[in-house]
Amino acid sequence: MSPTEQMREALRFTKKPVTIDAIQWDGSLAGFDAIHAAFPALETCASTLNRSTGAVYHWRIRTLEDGHVVSPGDWIIRGVKGEFYPCKPDIFEATYCPALTAPAAEVPEAMGDERICELWSWSATSEAERTATTQQHAFARAIEAAKEA
């Protein structure tokens, strides 16, 4: 392996599994207010909204990098140190899946995070809400099958 290939390998990392809190903004004033209610420490740097019509024209939140614009569909994430930042829906879907509610002792060690996310088949739509019970049952069956194996 050449030094360049070794260097390329040395620069590859896997994101540590961490649990975050997140809410997807639908672009509405009601959604804007709900996110602020859920995350009281979230600071808005700038916003242009009309409370009489319920329209939000511009929203910028304070982040560690000063601030970021939030677009409809973005997820507002509270990170592991309490910081906030927006995340585009496609990046969120590729990076996160619902946190497990089962105690850690019930999750088989052989079942990696990727498989858990696959079982949940996470999507931030109402379709996911409609199928949540089915997915929870599938997850419970997978845990039982892993215990028996």
N, C-alpha and C positions, 0 to 999 in steps of 0.2 A: 504494500500500500504506500503510495507516494505521500510526502508531507502535506500536499494540498488535499488529498483525500482524507488524511488523518485530521486535518484542520476542519474539513467539512463535517466530519463525524463528530468532532468535539463541540461543534456549535449547535448540535441538535438537542432540543430539550422537550420534555413532556410536562405539561401543566399539572401542578399538584392538584389533587382533588380537594376543593374547598367548597363550603356551602355559603351561598350568598342570598340576599333578599333582593327580589326584583319585581317590578310592576310594569306592564306594557301600557304605554300611553296611546289612547285612541284618537288623539287630536282634539278632543272636546274640552270645554271649560270644566265640565263635571269631572272628567278624567284628571285634569290639571289639579283640581281641588282634592280629589281622592288621593292622588299621589302625595300631595303636601300633607294630608291628614295621616297617611300611613308612614311618611318619613318627615316628622316635624323638624329634623335638623337639616333638611334639604334647603339650600339657599338658591333663590332665583336671582340671577345677576340682572336680567332684563326680561321684560315681557311686554307684549302688546296684545291686549285682549279687550273684549267688549262684554261686560257682564250682562247687559240688557239683551244682547243677541246670543250670548253663549259662545262667541267665536274667540279663538286664540290664533293670532296672526304670527306671533314670534315668541319663542321661549328659549332662554339661555340659562343654564344652571351653573353654579360654582363647582369647579372640580379642582383636583390637585394641580392641574395645568392652567389654572385661572378660570376657564369657563368653556362650555361647549353648547352649541345649539342643539335643541331637542326637536326632532321631527315626528309627526304622527307615525305610529307604529314602532318607534324606538322603545327599548326597554330602559327603565331607570334602575340602575344597579347600586346597591349599597355594598361596597367591598368589605374585605375582612378587617380593615382598620377603620371602618365607618365612613369612608370616602364615598362620594357619589359620582357616577358618570353615566352617560347614555351609551347604549349599544344597539347597533342596527339589528333588525330582526333576523337576517340571514346569519350573521355572526353569532347571535345569541343561540339560535337553533343548532348551529354547528358546534358550539362550545358547552352548552348547558343542557341538563335534563333535570326533572324534578328530584328534589332531595328525598332520600328514602326515609320513611317513617318507621320502618321496622328497626328494632334494636340491633346494634352492630353484631351481637352474638348470633342473630338469626340469619345473617347474610353470609353465605358460604365464601370462604377465602378464595376459592378457585374462580368465583364469579367476578370478573373484572368490571370496572366502571363502564367500559364500552358495552358489555353485554347487558348490564343493568339499564343503561339508556336505551338499548335496543328493545328490551322488554317493555319499557314504558312507552316507546315510540312517541316521544314528546312532540307536541305541537301546541303553540300558544293560541289556539282557536277554540271556539265553542265546541267544535267537534271533539277536541281533547277532553273538555268538560263532560260531554255526553258519554265518552268511553272510559272515563276515569275508573268507574267501578269495575268494568271488565278488565282493565289493565291491572288494577290492584289484585283481582282474583288470579290473573295470569302470573303475576309476580309471586303471590303466595304459593301457587302450584309449583312454580319453579324452585322456590326455597324448599318445599317439601320433597320434590324430586331429587334435589341436590343432597338433602339429608339422608334419603334412602339409598343413594348411590354409594 
